[in-house]
Amino acid sequence: MQQLITQHMKIVGQFQEDSFRNWVMHRAKILDLDVKIKTANSSLVELSASGHPILVEALEIACSLGPLESTVESIQIN
């Protein structure tokens, strides 16, 4: 059985704050991840995602694509 991980992400881009936050939380629920969004504004979203490593990676990929009304420029993993 693979161990659960926690990954911290800083996502830089252009966001509609509530829209992107809600979008991330919806995807996290689908992937059965525990996500905490620390900072969310129109150009930076910081979050921590905990769960199975493959599912955390899936969230990262989903965030890189983002919703239609957002533009993701970069994702930094800490």
C-alpha positions as CSV (number, residue, x, y, z in Angstrom):
1,M,0.0,0.0,0.0
2,Q,1.4,3.4,-1.0
3,Q,1.7,6.1,1.6
4,L,-0.3,9.3,1.4
5,I,1.6,12.5,0.7
6,T,1.0,16.2,1.1
7,Q,2.1,18.5,-1.7
8,H,2.3,22.3,-1.6
9,M,1.6,24.3,-4.8
10,K,1.9,27.9,-5.7
11,I,-0.1,28.6,-8.8
12,V,0.6,31.8,-10.7
13,G,-1.7,33.2,-13.4
14,Q,-4.8,35.2,-13.9
15,F,-7.8,33.9,-11.9
16,Q,-11.3,34.9,-11.0
17,E,-10.7,34.3,-7.2
18,D,-13.9,32.5,-6.1
19,S,-14.3,30.7,-9.4
20,F,-10.8,29.1,-9.4
21,R,-11.0,28.2,-5.7
22,N,-14.4,26.5,-6.2
23,W,-13.1,24.7,-9.3
24,V,-10.1,23.4,-7.3
25,M,-12.2,22.2,-4.4
26,H,-14.6,20.4,-6.8
27,R,-11.7,18.5,-8.4
28,A,-10.2,17.7,-5.1
29,K,-13.5,16.2,-4.0
30,I,-13.7,14.1,-7.1
31,L,-10.2,12.9,-6.5
32,D,-10.8,12.2,-2.8
33,L,-8.1,14.7,-1.7
34,D,-7.9,16.9,1.3
35,V,-7.1,20.4,0.0
36,K,-6.5,23.6,1.9
37,I,-6.3,26.8,-0.1
38,K,-4.1,29.2,1.9
39,T,-4.1,32.2,-0.4
40,A,-6.3,33.0,-3.3
41,N,-6.3,36.3,-5.2
42,S,-6.4,37.3,-8.9
43,S,-2.8,36.3,-9.6
44,L,-1.7,33.7,-7.0
45,V,-3.3,30.6,-5.4
46,E,-1.4,28.6,-2.7
47,L,-2.7,25.2,-1.7
48,S,-1.8,22.0,0.1
49,A,-3.2,18.8,-1.3
50,S,-3.0,15.5,0.7
51,G,-3.8,12.0,-0.5
52,H,-2.6,9.2,-2.8
53,P,0.5,10.4,-4.8
54,I,-1.1,9.6,-8.2
55,L,-4.3,11.6,-7.3
56,V,-2.3,14.6,-6.0
57,E,-0.4,14.5,-9.3
58,A,-3.7,14.4,-11.2
59,L,-4.8,17.5,-9.3
60,E,-1.6,19.3,-10.3
61,I,-2.2,18.4,-14.0
62,A,-5.8,19.6,-13.7
63,C,-4.7,22.9,-12.1
64,S,-2.2,23.4,-14.9
65,L,-5.1,23.3,-17.4
66,G,-7.5,25.2,-15.1
67,P,-11.0,26.3,-15.9
68,L,-11.7,28.2,-19.1
69,E,-11.9,31.6,-17.4
70,S,-8.4,31.2,-15.9
71,T,-4.9,31.4,-17.3
72,V,-2.2,29.3,-15.4
73,E,1.3,30.6,-16.1
74,S,3.3,28.4,-13.7
75,I,3.0,25.9,-10.8
76,Q,5.7,25.7,-8.2
77,I,5.9,22.6,-6.1
78,N,7.3,22.8,-2.6
